[in-house]
């Protein structure tokens, strides 16, 4: 098995002393978005850790226990 990173669609480069950013538009897959991003548009490295936790949970369980977010607006 060879893991590969396939998507940097929402990536953003921070400045030297910058550790978070605020956005006006919420983008991404709802089941993977961190609560602070959904609540106030704040993105930080913690958002990536949250998403990684969701992915690891799915891998360990071997199924998708999260609800279907296709109709979330």
mmCIF file as Biopython writes it, N, C-alpha, C and O atoms, coordinates in Angstrom:
data_model
#
loop_
_atom_site.group_PDB
_atom_site.id
_atom_site.type_symbol
_atom_site.label_atom_id
_atom_site.label_alt_id
_atom_site.label_comp_id
_atom_site.label_asym_id
_atom_site.label_entity_id
_atom_site.label_seq_id
_atom_site.pdbx_PDB_ins_code
_atom_site.Cartn_x
_atom_site.Cartn_y
_atom_site.Cartn_z
_atom_site.occupancy
_atom_site.B_iso_or_equiv
_atom_site.auth_seq_id
_atom_site.auth_asym_id
_atom_site.pdbx_PDB_model_num
ATOM 1   N N  . UNK A ? 1  ? 0.849   -1.177 0.000  1.0 0.0 1  A 1 
ATOM 2   C CA . UNK A ? 1  ? 0.000   0.000  0.000  1.0 0.0 1  A 1 
ATOM 3   C C  . UNK A ? 1  ? 0.897   1.244  0.000  1.0 0.0 1  A 1 
ATOM 4   O O  . UNK A ? 1  ? 1.818   1.360  0.808  1.0 0.0 1  A 1 
ATOM 5   N N  . UNK A ? 2  ? 0.612   2.158  -0.911 1.0 0.0 2  A 1 
ATOM 6   C CA . UNK A ? 2  ? 1.366   3.405  -1.005 1.0 0.0 2  A 1 
ATOM 7   C C  . UNK A ? 2  ? 0.384   4.561  -0.867 1.0 0.0 2  A 1 
ATOM 8   O O  . UNK A ? 2  ? -0.376  4.832  -1.797 1.0 0.0 2  A 1 
ATOM 9   N N  . UNK A ? 3  ? 0.382   5.260  0.290  1.0 0.0 3  A 1 
ATOM 10  C CA . UNK A ? 3  ? -0.535  6.392  0.452  1.0 0.0 3  A 1 
ATOM 11  C C  . UNK A ? 3  ? -0.119  7.560  -0.438 1.0 0.0 3  A 1 
ATOM 12  O O  . UNK A ? 3  ? 1.067   7.812  -0.654 1.0 0.0 3  A 1 
ATOM 13  N N  . UNK A ? 4  ? -1.129  8.264  -0.947 1.0 0.0 4  A 1 
ATOM 14  C CA . UNK A ? 4  ? -0.862  9.424  -1.797 1.0 0.0 4  A 1 
ATOM 15  C C  . UNK A ? 4  ? -1.786  10.566 -1.406 1.0 0.0 4  A 1 
ATOM 16  O O  . UNK A ? 4  ? -2.967  10.354 -1.130 1.0 0.0 4  A 1 
ATOM 17  N N  . UNK A ? 5  ? -1.249  11.766 -1.385 1.0 0.0 5  A 1 
ATOM 18  C CA . UNK A ? 5  ? -2.056  12.958 -1.148 1.0 0.0 5  A 1 
ATOM 19  C C  . UNK A ? 5  ? -2.608  13.391 -2.497 1.0 0.0 5  A 1 
ATOM 20  O O  . UNK A ? 5  ? -1.854  13.586 -3.451 1.0 0.0 5  A 1 
ATOM 21  N N  . UNK A ? 6  ? -3.932  13.542 -2.574 1.0 0.0 6  A 1 
ATOM 22  C CA . UNK A ? 6  ? -4.531  13.786 -3.881 1.0 0.0 6  A 1 
ATOM 23  C C  . UNK A ? 6  ? -5.241  15.118 -4.026 1.0 0.0 6  A 1 
ATOM 24  O O  . UNK A ? 6  ? -5.631  15.471 -5.139 1.0 0.0 6  A 1 
ATOM 25  N N  . UNK A ? 7  ? -5.427  15.879 -2.948 1.0 0.0 7  A 1 
ATOM 26  C CA . UNK A ? 7  ? -6.254  17.074 -3.083 1.0 0.0 7  A 1 
ATOM 27  C C  . UNK A ? 7  ? -5.730  18.210 -2.218 1.0 0.0 7  A 1 
ATOM 28  O O  . UNK A ? 7  ? -5.654  18.093 -0.995 1.0 0.0 7  A 1 
ATOM 29  N N  . UNK A ? 8  ? -5.375  19.293 -2.860 1.0 0.0 8  A 1 
ATOM 30  C CA . UNK A ? 8  ? -5.020  20.517 -2.155 1.0 0.0 8  A 1 
ATOM 31  C C  . UNK A ? 8  ? -5.973  21.630 -2.561 1.0 0.0 8  A 1 
ATOM 32  O O  . UNK A ? 8  ? -5.592  22.800 -2.576 1.0 0.0 8  A 1 
ATOM 33  N N  . UNK A ? 9  ? -7.200  21.277 -2.888 1.0 0.0 9  A 1 
ATOM 34  C CA . UNK A ? 9  ? -8.178  22.229 -3.396 1.0 0.0 9  A 1 
ATOM 35  C C  . UNK A ? 9  ? -8.472  23.383 -2.459 1.0 0.0 9  A 1 
ATOM 36  O O  . UNK A ? 9  ? -8.796  24.477 -2.922 1.0 0.0 9  A 1 
ATOM 37  N N  . UNK A ? 10 ? -8.368  23.174 -1.154 1.0 0.0 10 A 1 
ATOM 38  C CA . UNK A ? 10 ? -8.660  24.233 -0.193 1.0 0.0 10 A 1 
ATOM 39  C C  . UNK A ? 10 ? -7.414  24.713 0.533  1.0 0.0 10 A 1 
ATOM 40  O O  . UNK A ? 10 ? -7.524  25.435 1.524  1.0 0.0 10 A 1 
ATOM 41  N N  . UNK A ? 11 ? -6.235  24.333 0.067  1.0 0.0 11 A 1 
ATOM 42  C CA . UNK A ? 11 ? -5.012  24.706 0.766  1.0 0.0 11 A 1 
ATOM 43  C C  . UNK A ? 11 ? -4.724  26.196 0.607  1.0 0.0 11 A 1 
ATOM 44  O O  . UNK A ? 11 ? -5.128  26.826 -0.370 1.0 0.0 11 A 1 
ATOM 45  N N  . UNK A ? 12 ? -4.027  26.732 1.579  1.0 0.0 12 A 1 
ATOM 46  C CA . UNK A ? 12 ? -3.673  28.145 1.559  1.0 0.0 12 A 1 
ATOM 47  C C  . UNK A ? 12 ? -2.346  28.303 2.300  1.0 0.0 12 A 1 
ATOM 48  O O  . UNK A ? 12 ? -2.139  27.676 3.339  1.0 0.0 12 A 1 
ATOM 49  N N  . UNK A ? 13 ? -1.472  29.115 1.785  1.0 0.0 13 A 1 
ATOM 50  C CA . UNK A ? 13 ? -0.181  29.342 2.420  1.0 0.0 13 A 1 
ATOM 51  C C  . UNK A ? 13 ? -0.303  30.485 3.415  1.0 0.0 13 A 1 
ATOM 52  O O  . UNK A ? 13 ? -0.779  31.568 3.073  1.0 0.0 13 A 1 
ATOM 53  N N  . UNK A ? 14 ? 0.126   30.242 4.643  1.0 0.0 14 A 1 
ATOM 54  C CA . UNK A ? 14 ? 0.116   31.266 5.685  1.0 0.0 14 A 1 
ATOM 55  C C  . UNK A ? 14 ? 1.419   32.043 5.644  1.0 0.0 14 A 1 
ATOM 56  O O  . UNK A ? 14 ? 2.445   31.544 5.180  1.0 0.0 14 A 1 
ATOM 57  N N  . UNK A ? 15 ? 1.362   33.280 6.141  1.0 0.0 15 A 1 
ATOM 58  C CA . UNK A ? 15 ? 2.563   34.081 6.284  1.0 0.0 15 A 1 
ATOM 59  C C  . UNK A ? 15 ? 3.442   33.528 7.399  1.0 0.0 15 A 1 
ATOM 60  O O  . UNK A ? 15 ? 3.039   32.594 8.093  1.0 0.0 15 A 1 
ATOM 61  N N  . UNK A ? 16 ? 4.626   34.082 7.582  1.0 0.0 16 A 1 
ATOM 62  C CA . UNK A ? 16 ? 5.586   33.584 8.556  1.0 0.0 16 A 1 
ATOM 63  C C  . UNK A ? 16 ? 5.069   33.457 9.972  1.0 0.0 16 A 1 
ATOM 64  O O  . UNK A ? 16 ? 5.317   32.444 10.626 1.0 0.0 16 A 1 
ATOM 65  N N  . UNK A ? 17 ? 4.348   34.469 10.469 1.0 0.0 17 A 1 
ATOM 66  C CA . UNK A ? 17 ? 3.859   34.423 11.846 1.0 0.0 17 A 1 
ATOM 67  C C  . UNK A ? 17 ? 2.349   34.175 11.911 1.0 0.0 17 A 1 
ATOM 68  O O  . UNK A ? 17 ? 1.754   34.281 12.984 1.0 0.0 17 A 1 
ATOM 69  N N  . UNK A ? 18 ? 1.738   33.856 10.804 1.0 0.0 18 A 1 
ATOM 70  C CA . UNK A ? 18 ? 0.293   33.637 10.737 1.0 0.0 18 A 1 
ATOM 71  C C  . UNK A ? 18 ? -0.017  32.173 11.035 1.0 0.0 18 A 1 
ATOM 72  O O  . UNK A ? 18 ? 0.625   31.279 10.483 1.0 0.0 18 A 1 
ATOM 73  N N  . UNK A ? 19 ? -1.006  31.920 11.911 1.0 0.0 19 A 1 
ATOM 74  C CA . UNK A ? 19 ? -1.360  30.545 12.255 1.0 0.0 19 A 1 
ATOM 75  C C  . UNK A ? 19 ? -2.818  30.220 11.969 1.0 0.0 19 A 1 
ATOM 76  O O  . UNK A ? 19 ? -3.239  29.074 12.126 1.0 0.0 19 A 1 
ATOM 77  N N  . UNK A ? 20 ? -3.593  31.216 11.550 1.0 0.0 20 A 1 
ATOM 78  C CA . UNK A ? 20 ? -4.993  30.969 11.206 1.0 0.0 20 A 1 
ATOM 79  C C  . UNK A ? 20 ? -5.464  32.048 10.242 1.0 0.0 20 A 1 
ATOM 80  O O  . UNK A ? 20 ? -4.818  33.080 10.063 1.0 0.0 20 A 1 
ATOM 81  N N  . UNK A ? 21 ? -6.612  31.774 9.627  1.0 0.0 21 A 1 
ATOM 82  C CA . UNK A ? 21 ? -7.178  32.713 8.668  1.0 0.0 21 A 1 
ATOM 83  C C  . UNK A ? 21 ? -8.695  32.638 8.767  1.0 0.0 21 A 1 
ATOM 84  O O  . UNK A ? 21 ? -9.251  31.589 9.094  1.0 0.0 21 A 1 
ATOM 85  N N  . UNK A ? 22 ? -9.358  33.745 8.485  1.0 0.0 22 A 1 
ATOM 86  C CA . UNK A ? 22 ? -10.819 33.777 8.477  1.0 0.0 22 A 1 
ATOM 87  C C  . UNK A ? 22 ? -11.301 33.843 7.036  1.0 0.0 22 A 1 
ATOM 88  O O  . UNK A ? 22 ? -10.722 34.553 6.214  1.0 0.0 22 A 1 
ATOM 89  N N  . UNK A ? 23 ? -12.358 33.105 6.733  1.0 0.0 23 A 1 
ATOM 90  C CA . UNK A ? 23 ? -12.921 33.119 5.387  1.0 0.0 23 A 1 
ATOM 91  C C  . UNK A ? 23 ? -14.391 33.489 5.444  1.0 0.0 23 A 1 
ATOM 92  O O  . UNK A ? 23 ? -15.045 33.306 6.471  1.0 0.0 23 A 1 
ATOM 93  N N  . UNK A ? 24 ? -14.910 34.010 4.344  1.0 0.0 24 A 1 
ATOM 94  C CA . UNK A ? 24 ? -16.329 34.350 4.254  1.0 0.0 24 A 1 
ATOM 95  C C  . UNK A ? 24 ? -17.131 33.209 3.645  1.0 0.0 24 A 1 
ATOM 96  O O  . UNK A ? 24 ? -18.314 33.052 3.947  1.0 0.0 24 A 1 
ATOM 97  N N  . UNK A ? 25 ? -16.500 32.414 2.792  1.0 0.0 25 A 1 
ATOM 98  C CA . UNK A ? 25 ? -17.184 31.319 2.114  1.0 0.0 25 A 1 
ATOM 99  C C  . UNK A ? 25 ? -16.770 29.984 2.724  1.0 0.0 25 A 1 
ATOM 100 O O  . UNK A ? 25 ? -15.579 29.705 2.859  1.0 0.0 25 A 1 
ATOM 101 N N  . UNK A ? 26 ? -17.743 29.165 3.090  1.0 0.0 26 A 1 
ATOM 102 C CA . UNK A ? 26 ? -17.469 27.837 3.622  1.0 0.0 26 A 1 
ATOM 103 C C  . UNK A ? 26 ? -17.392 26.870 2.446  1.0 0.0 26 A 1 
ATOM 104 O O  . UNK A ? 26 ? -18.350 26.742 1.684  1.0 0.0 26 A 1 
ATOM 105 N N  . UNK A ? 27 ? -16.254 26.187 2.295  1.0 0.0 27 A 1 
ATOM 106 C CA . UNK A ? 27 ? -16.049 25.227 1.213  1.0 0.0 27 A 1 
ATOM 107 C C  . UNK A ? 27 ? -15.546 23.923 1.810  1.0 0.0 27 A 1 
ATOM 108 O O  . UNK A ? 27 ? -14.849 23.923 2.825  1.0 0.0 27 A 1 
ATOM 109 N N  . UNK A ? 28 ? -15.900 22.821 1.182  1.0 0.0 28 A 1 
ATOM 110 C CA . UNK A ? 28 ? -15.408 21.527 1.623  1.0 0.0 28 A 1 
ATOM 111 C C  . UNK A ? 28 ? -16.523 20.518 1.765  1.0 0.0 28 A 1 
ATOM 112 O O  . UNK A ? 28 ? -17.690 20.832 1.531  1.0 0.0 28 A 1 
ATOM 113 N N  . UNK A ? 29 ? -16.168 19.311 2.148  1.0 0.0 29 A 1 
ATOM 114 C CA . UNK A ? 29 ? -17.132 18.234 2.349  1.0 0.0 29 A 1 
ATOM 115 C C  . UNK A ? 29 ? -17.671 18.327 3.768  1.0 0.0 29 A 1 
ATOM 116 O O  . UNK A ? 29 ? -16.896 18.200 4.716  1.0 0.0 29 A 1 
ATOM 117 N N  . UNK A ? 30 ? -18.970 18.542 3.948  1.0 0.0 30 A 1 
ATOM 118 C CA . UNK A ? 30 ? -19.535 18.806 5.274  1.0 0.0 30 A 1 
ATOM 119 C C  . UNK A ? 30 ? -19.155 17.803 6.366  1.0 0.0 30 A 1 
ATOM 120 O O  . UNK A ? 30 ? -18.909 18.219 7.498  1.0 0.0 30 A 1 
ATOM 121 N N  . UNK A ? 31 ? -19.098 16.533 6.081  1.0 0.0 31 A 1 
ATOM 122 C CA . UNK A ? 31 ? -18.772 15.544 7.102  1.0 0.0 31 A 1 
ATOM 123 C C  . UNK A ? 31 ? -17.348 15.628 7.620  1.0 0.0 31 A 1 
ATOM 124 O O  . UNK A ? 31 ? -17.027 15.016 8.639  1.0 0.0 31 A 1 
ATOM 125 N N  . UNK A ? 32 ? -16.491 16.372 6.944  1.0 0.0 32 A 1 
ATOM 126 C CA . UNK A ? 32 ? -15.080 16.463 7.302  1.0 0.0 32 A 1 
ATOM 127 C C  . UNK A ? 32 ? -14.680 17.839 7.837  1.0 0.0 32 A 1 
ATOM 128 O O  . UNK A ? 32 ? -13.533 18.020 8.247  1.0 0.0 32 A 1 
ATOM 129 N N  . UNK A ? 33 ? -15.580 18.795 7.844  1.0 0.0 33 A 1 
ATOM 130 C CA . UNK A ? 33 ? -15.241 20.163 8.237  1.0 0.0 33 A 1 
ATOM 131 C C  . UNK A ? 33 ? -15.200 20.317 9.749  1.0 0.0 33 A 1 
ATOM 132 O O  . UNK A ? 33 ? -16.079 19.825 10.457 1.0 0.0 33 A 1 
ATOM 133 N N  . UNK A ? 34 ? -14.182 20.998 10.233 1.0 0.0 34 A 1 
ATOM 134 C CA . UNK A ? 34 ? -14.040 21.246 11.666 1.0 0.0 34 A 1 
ATOM 135 C C  . UNK A ? 34 ? -15.130 22.194 12.157 1.0 0.0 34 A 1 
ATOM 136 O O  . UNK A ? 34 ? -15.538 23.095 11.424 1.0 0.0 34 A 1 
ATOM 137 N N  . UNK A ? 35 ? -15.607 22.002 13.388 1.0 0.0 35 A 1 
ATOM 138 C CA . UNK A ? 35 ? -16.682 22.849 13.927 1.0 0.0 35 A 1 
ATOM 139 C C  . UNK A ? 35 ? -16.351 24.342 13.921 1.0 0.0 35 A 1 
ATOM 140 O O  . UNK A ? 35 ? -17.223 25.159 13.626 1.0 0.0 35 A 1 
ATOM 141 N N  . UNK A ? 36 ? -15.113 24.710 14.239 1.0 0.0 36 A 1 
ATOM 142 C CA . UNK A ? 36 ? -14.773 26.139 14.269 1.0 0.0 36 A 1 
ATOM 143 C C  . UNK A ? 36 ? -14.828 26.754 12.874 1.0 0.0 36 A 1 
ATOM 144 O O  . UNK A ? 36 ? -15.103 27.945 12.733 1.0 0.0 36 A 1 
ATOM 145 N N  . UNK A ? 37 ? -14.572 25.961 11.860 1.0 0.0 37 A 1 
ATOM 146 C CA . UNK A ? 37 ? -14.682 26.444 10.481 1.0 0.0 37 A 1 
ATOM 147 C C  . UNK A ? 37 ? -16.146 26.638 10.105 1.0 0.0 37 A 1 
ATOM 148 O O  . UNK A ? 37 ? -16.497 27.634 9.473  1.0 0.0 37 A 1 
ATOM 149 N N  . UNK A ? 38 ? -16.994 25.702 10.485 1.0 0.0 38 A 1 
ATOM 150 C CA . UNK A ? 38 ? -18.424 25.827 10.193 1.0 0.0 38 A 1 
ATOM 151 C C  . UNK A ? 38 ? -19.066 26.973 10.964 1.0 0.0 38 A 1 
ATOM 152 O O  . UNK A ? 38 ? -19.933 27.668 10.434 1.0 0.0 38 A 1 
ATOM 153 N N  . UNK A ? 39 ? -18.648 27.175 12.211 1.0 0.0 39 A 1 
ATOM 154 C CA . UNK A ? 39 ? -19.269 28.196 13.063 1.0 0.0 39 A 1 
ATOM 155 C C  . UNK A ? 39 ? -18.849 29.615 12.725 1.0 0.0 39 A 1 
ATOM 156 O O  . UNK A ? 39 ? -19.685 30.518 12.703 1.0 0.0 39 A 1 
ATOM 157 N N  . UNK A ? 40 ? -17.544 29.829 12.456 1.0 0.0 40 A 1 
ATOM 158 C CA . UNK A ? 40 ? -17.102 31.209 12.253 1.0 0.0 40 A 1 
ATOM 159 C C  . UNK A ? 40 ? -16.108 31.396 11.111 1.0 0.0 40 A 1 
ATOM 160 O O  . UNK A ? 40 ? -15.531 32.474 10.968 1.0 0.0 40 A 1 
ATOM 161 N N  . UNK A ? 41 ? -15.898 30.357 10.292 1.0 0.0 41 A 1 
ATOM 162 C CA . UNK A ? 41 ? -15.011 30.497 9.137  1.0 0.0 41 A 1 
ATOM 163 C C  . UNK A ? 41 ? -13.539 30.551 9.469  1.0 0.0 41 A 1 
ATOM 164 O O  . UNK A ? 41 ? -12.740 30.962 8.628  1.0 0.0 41 A 1 
ATOM 165 N N  . UNK A ? 42 ? -13.151 30.147 10.674 1.0 0.0 42 A 1 
ATOM 166 C CA . UNK A ? 42 ? -11.752 30.200 11.092 1.0 0.0 42 A 1 
ATOM 167 C C  . UNK A ? 42 ? -11.042 28.903 10.721 1.0 0.0 42 A 1 
ATOM 168 O O  . UNK A ? 42 ? -11.470 27.821 11.124 1.0 0.0 42 A 1 
ATOM 169 N N  . UNK A ? 43 ? -9.963  29.009 9.957  1.0 0.0 43 A 1 
ATOM 170 C CA . UNK A ? 43 ? -9.165  27.859 9.538  1.0 0.0 43 A 1 
ATOM 171 C C  . UNK A ? 43 ? -7.812  27.932 10.232 1.0 0.0 43 A 1 
ATOM 172 O O  . UNK A ? 43 ? -7.195  28.995 10.287 1.0 0.0 43 A 1 
ATOM 173 N N  . UNK A ? 44 ? -7.352  26.805 10.760 1.0 0.0 44 A 1 
ATOM 174 C CA . UNK A ? 44 ? -6.014  26.714 11.337 1.0 0.0 44 A 1 
ATOM 175 C C  . UNK A ? 44 ? -5.503  25.297 11.121 1.0 0.0 44 A 1 
ATOM 176 O O  . UNK A ? 44 ? -6.192  24.476 10.517 1.0 0.0 44 A 1 
ATOM 177 N N  . UNK A ? 45 ? -4.309  25.005 11.607 1.0 0.0 45 A 1 
ATOM 178 C CA . UNK A ? 45 ? -3.786  23.649 11.487 1.0 0.0 45 A 1 
ATOM 179 C C  . UNK A ? 45 ? -4.668  22.664 12.242 1.0 0.0 45 A 1 
ATOM 180 O O  . UNK A ? 45 ? -4.673  21.475 11.925 1.0 0.0 45 A 1 
ATOM 181 N N  . UNK A ? 46 ? -5.411  23.139 13.235 1.0 0.0 46 A 1 
ATOM 182 C CA . UNK A ? 46 ? -6.313  22.276 13.994 1.0 0.0 46 A 1 
ATOM 183 C C  . UNK A ? 46 ? -7.438  21.737 13.110 1.0 0.0 46 A 1 
ATOM 184 O O  . UNK A ? 46 ? -7.947  20.643 13.355 1.0 0.0 46 A 1 
ATOM 185 N N  . UNK A ? 47 ? -7.825  22.488 12.097 1.0 0.0 47 A 1 
ATOM 186 C CA . UNK A ? 47 ? -8.847  22.025 11.151 1.0 0.0 47 A 1 
ATOM 187 C C  . UNK A ? 47 ? -8.363  20.781 10.414 1.0 0.0 47 A 1 
ATOM 188 O O  . UNK A ? 47 ? -9.139  19.856 10.174 1.0 0.0 47 A 1 
ATOM 189 N N  . UNK A ? 48 ? -7.089  20.759 10.056 1.0 0.0 48 A 1 
ATOM 190 C CA . UNK A ? 48 ? -6.512  19.589 9.384  1.0 0.0 48 A 1 
ATOM 191 C C  . UNK A ? 48 ? -6.465  18.385 10.316 1.0 0.0 48 A 1 
ATOM 192 O O  . UNK A ? 48 ? -6.723  17.258 9.893  1.0 0.0 48 A 1 
ATOM 193 N N  . UNK A ? 49 ? -6.136  18.621 11.586 1.0 0.0 49 A 1 
ATOM 194 C CA . UNK A ? 49 ? -6.078  17.533 12.565 1.0 0.0 49 A 1 
ATOM 195 C C  . UNK A ? 49 ? -7.465  16.936 12.765 1.0 0.0 49 A 1 
ATOM 196 O O  . UNK A ? 49 ? -7.603  15.718 12.873 1.0 0.0 49 A 1 
ATOM 197 N N  . UNK A ? 50 ? -8.487  17.773 12.815 1.0 0.0 50 A 1 
ATOM 198 C CA . UNK A ? 50 ? -9.867  17.299 12.964 1.0 0.0 50 A 1 
ATOM 199 C C  . UNK A ? 50 ? -10.235 16.392 11.791 1.0 0.0 50 A 1 
ATOM 200 O O  . UNK A ? 50 ? -10.756 15.295 11.989 1.0 0.0 50 A 1 
ATOM 201 N N  . UNK A ? 51 ? -9.965  16.848 10.585 1.0 0.0 51 A 1 
ATOM 202 C CA . UNK A ? 51 ? -10.279 16.073 9.382  1.0 0.0 51 A 1 
ATOM 203 C C  . UNK A ? 51 ? -9.504  14.755 9.371  1.0 0.0 51 A 1 
ATOM 204 O O  . UNK A ? 51 ? -10.057 13.714 9.015  1.0 0.0 51 A 1 
ATOM 205 N N  . UNK A ? 52 ? -8.248  14.793 9.751  1.0 0.0 52 A 1 
ATOM 206 C CA . UNK A ? 52 ? -7.443  13.578 9.818  1.0 0.0 52 A 1 
ATOM 207 C C  . UNK A ? 52 ? -8.050  12.583 10.804 1.0 0.0 52 A 1 
ATOM 208 O O  . UNK A ? 52 ? -8.057  11.379 10.546 1.0 0.0 52 A 1 
ATOM 209 N N  . UNK A ? 53 ? -8.557  13.079 11.929 1.0 0.0 53 A 1 
ATOM 210 C CA . UNK A ? 53 ? -9.218  12.210 12.903 1.0 0.0 53 A 1 
ATOM 211 C C  . UNK A ? 53 ? -10.445 11.532 12.319 1.0 0.0 53 A 1 
ATOM 212 O O  . UNK A ? 53 ? -10.685 10.352 12.576 1.0 0.0 53 A 1 
ATOM 213 N N  . UNK A ? 54 ? -11.223 12.267 11.535 1.0 0.0 54 A 1 
ATOM 214 C CA . UNK A ? 54 ? -12.400 11.689 10.872 1.0 0.0 54 A 1 
ATOM 215 C C  . UNK A ? 54 ? -11.965 10.576 9.922  1.0 0.0 54 A 1 
ATOM 216 O O  . UNK A ? 54 ? -12.565 9.501  9.905  1.0 0.0 54 A 1 
ATOM 217 N N  . UNK A ? 55 ? -10.935 10.829 9.142  1.0 0.0 55 A 1 
ATOM 218 C CA . UNK A ? 55 ? -10.453 9.840  8.175  1.0 0.0 55 A 1 
ATOM 219 C C  . UNK A ? 55 ? -9.917  8.601  8.886  1.0 0.0 55 A 1 
ATOM 220 O O  . UNK A ? 55 ? -10.228 7.480  8.483  1.0 0.0 55 A 1 
ATOM 221 N N  . UNK A ? 56 ? -9.120  8.785  9.932  1.0 0.0 56 A 1 
ATOM 222 C CA . UNK A ? 56 ? -8.582  7.643  10.678 1.0 0.0 56 A 1 
ATOM 223 C C  . UNK A ? 56 ? -9.715  6.834  11.303 1.0 0.0 56 A 1 
ATOM 224 O O  . UNK A ? 56 ? -9.673  5.604  11.299 1.0 0.0 56 A 1 
ATOM 225 N N  . UNK A ? 57 ? -10.725 7.516  11.838 1.0 0.0 57 A 1 
ATOM 226 C CA . UNK A ? 57 ? -11.879 6.816  12.400 1.0 0.0 57 A 1 
ATOM 227 C C  . UNK A ? 57 ? -12.578 5.952  11.369 1.0 0.0 57 A 1 
ATOM 228 O O  . UNK A ? 57 ? -12.963 4.821  11.661 1.0 0.0 57 A 1 
ATOM 229 N N  . UNK A ? 58 ? -12.742 6.475  10.170 1.0 0.0 58 A 1 
ATOM 230 C CA . UNK A ? 58 ? -13.375 5.701  9.093  1.0 0.0 58 A 1 
ATOM 231 C C  . UNK A ? 58 ? -12.529 4.489  8.720  1.0 0.0 58 A 1 
ATOM 232 O O  . UNK A ? 58 ? -13.061 3.403  8.491  1.0 0.0 58 A 1 
ATOM 233 N N  . UNK A ? 59 ? -11.229 4.672  8.660  1.0 0.0 59 A 1 
ATOM 234 C CA . UNK A ? 59 ? -10.334 3.564  8.312  1.0 0.0 59 A 1 
ATOM 235 C C  . UNK A ? 59 ? -10.392 2.478  9.382  1.0 0.0 59 A 1 
ATOM 236 O O  . UNK A ? 59 ? -10.485 1.295  9.056  1.0 0.0 59 A 1 
ATOM 237 N N  . UNK A ? 60 ? -10.338 2.864  10.650 1.0 0.0 60 A 1 
ATOM 238 C CA . UNK A ? 60 ? -10.340 1.885  11.740 1.0 0.0 60 A 1 
ATOM 239 C C  . UNK A ? 60 ? -11.659 1.136  11.843 1.0 0.0 60 A 1 
ATOM 240 O O  . UNK A ? 60 ? -11.668 -0.061 12.132 1.0 0.0 60 A 1 
ATOM 241 N N  . UNK A ? 61 ? -12.769 1.819  11.612 1.0 0.0 61 A 1 
ATOM 242 C CA . UNK A ? 61 ? -14.082 1.169  11.685 1.0 0.0 61 A 1 
ATOM 243 C C  . UNK A ? 61 ? -14.397 0.362  10.438 1.0 0.0 61 A 1 
ATOM 244 O O  . UNK A ? 61 ? -15.172 -0.594 10.492 1.0 0.0 61 A 1 
ATOM 245 N N  . UNK A ? 62 ? -13.808 0.736  9.328  1.0 0.0 62 A 1 
ATOM 246 C CA . UNK A ? 62 ? -14.056 0.031  8.082  1.0 0.0 62 A 1 
ATOM 247 C C  . UNK A ? 62 ? -15.401 0.340  7.464  1.0 0.0 62 A 1 
ATOM 248 O O  . UNK A ? 62 ? -15.835 -0.344 6.537  1.0 0.0 62 A 1 
ATOM 249 N N  . UNK A ? 63 ? -16.065 1.367  7.970  1.0 0.0 63 A 1 
ATOM 250 C CA . UNK A ? 63 ? -17.350 1.759  7.387  1.0 0.0 63 A 1 
ATOM 251 C C  . UNK A ? 63 ? -17.568 3.249  7.596  1.0 0.0 63 A 1 
ATOM 252 O O  . UNK A ? 63 ? -16.740 3.940  8.189  1.0 0.0 63 A 1 
ATOM 253 N N  . UNK A ? 64 ? -18.683 3.718  7.103  1.0 0.0 64 A 1 
ATOM 254 C CA . UNK A ? 64 ? -19.011 5.134  7.215  1.0 0.0 64 A 1 
ATOM 255 C C  . UNK A ? 64 ? -20.159 5.290  8.205  1.0 0.0 64 A 1 
ATOM 256 O O  . UNK A ? 64 ? -21.320 5.104  7.841  1.0 0.0 64 A 1 
ATOM 257 N N  . UNK A ? 65 ? -19.843 5.632  9.455  1.0 0.0 65 A 1 
ATOM 258 C CA . UNK A ? 65 ? -20.868 5.801  10.485 1.0 0.0 65 A 1 
ATOM 259 C C  . UNK A ? 65 ? -21.459 7.200  10.500 1.0 0.0 65 A 1 
ATOM 260 O O  . UNK A ? 65 ? -22.363 7.480  11.288 1.0 0.0 65 A 1 
ATOM 261 N N  . UNK A ? 66 ? -20.962 8.080  9.642  1.0 0.0 66 A 1 
ATOM 262 C CA . UNK A ? 66 ? -21.445 9.446  9.633  1.0 0.0 66 A 1 
ATOM 263 C C  . UNK A ? 66 ? -22.669 9.558  8.740  1.0 0.0 66 A 1 
ATOM 264 O O  . UNK A ? 66 ? -22.788 8.814  7.767  1.0 0.0 66 A 1 
ATOM 265 N N  . UNK A ? 67 ? -23.578 10.471 9.051  1.0 0.0 67 A 1 
ATOM 266 C CA . UNK A ? 67 ? -24.787 10.613 8.228  1.0 0.0 67 A 1 
ATOM 267 C C  . UNK A ? 67 ? -24.461 11.107 6.823  1.0 0.0 67 A 1 
ATOM 268 O O  . UNK A ? 67 ? -23.364 11.599 6.558  1.0 0.0 67 A 1 
ATOM 269 N N  . UNK A ? 68 ? -25.418 10.968 5.948  1.0 0.0 68 A 1 
ATOM 270 C CA . UNK A ? 68 ? -25.272 11.423 4.570  1.0 0.0 68 A 1 
ATOM 271 C C  . UNK A ? 68 ? -25.429 12.940 4.536  1.0 0.0 68 A 1 
ATOM 272 O O  . UNK A ? 68 ? -26.496 13.459 4.865  1.0 0.0 68 A 1 
ATOM 273 N N  . UNK A ? 69 ? -24.378 13.654 4.143  1.0 0.0 69 A 1 
ATOM 274 C CA . UNK A ? 69 ? -24.385 15.113 4.154  1.0 0.0 69 A 1 
ATOM 275 C C  . UNK A ? 69 ? -24.667 15.707 2.778  1.0 0.0 69 A 1 
ATOM 276 O O  . UNK A ? 69 ? -24.395 16.888 2.559  1.0 0.0 69 A 1 
ATOM 277 N N  . UNK A ? 70 ? -25.198 14.931 1.856  1.0 0.0 70 A 1 
ATOM 278 C CA . UNK A ? 70 ? -25.406 15.429 0.493  1.0 0.0 70 A 1 
ATOM 279 C C  . UNK A ? 70 ? -26.409 16.574 0.435  1.0 0.0 70 A 1 
ATOM 280 O O  . UNK A ? 70 ? -26.314 17.430 -0.445 1.0 0.0 70 A 1 
ATOM 281 N N  . UNK A ? 71 ? -27.363 16.606 1.352  1.0 0.0 71 A 1 
ATOM 282 C CA . UNK A ? 71 ? -28.406 17.631 1.305  1.0 0.0 71 A 1 
ATOM 283 C C  . UNK A ? 71 ? -28.173 18.783 2.278  1.0 0.0 71 A 1 
ATOM 284 O O  . UNK A ? 71 ? -29.059 19.619 2.458  1.0 0.0 71 A 1 
ATOM 285 N N  . UNK A ? 72 ? -26.999 18.846 2.908  1.0 0.0 72 A 1 
ATOM 286 C CA . UNK A ? 72 ? -26.689 19.924 3.845  1.0 0.0 72 A 1 
ATOM 287 C C  . UNK A ? 72 ? -26.392 21.190 3.064  1.0 0.0 72 A 1 
ATOM 288 O O  . UNK A ? 72 ? -25.693 21.152 2.051  1.0 0.0 72 A 1 
ATOM 289 N N  . UNK A ? 73 ? -26.922 22.316 3.533  1.0 0.0 73 A 1 
ATOM 290 C CA . UNK A ? 73 ? -26.673 23.604 2.864  1.0 0.0 73 A 1 
ATOM 291 C C  . UNK A ? 73 ? -26.094 24.589 3.823  1.0 0.0 73 A 1 
ATOM 292 O O  . UNK A ? 73 ? -25.817 25.728 3.447  1.0 0.0 73 A 1 
#
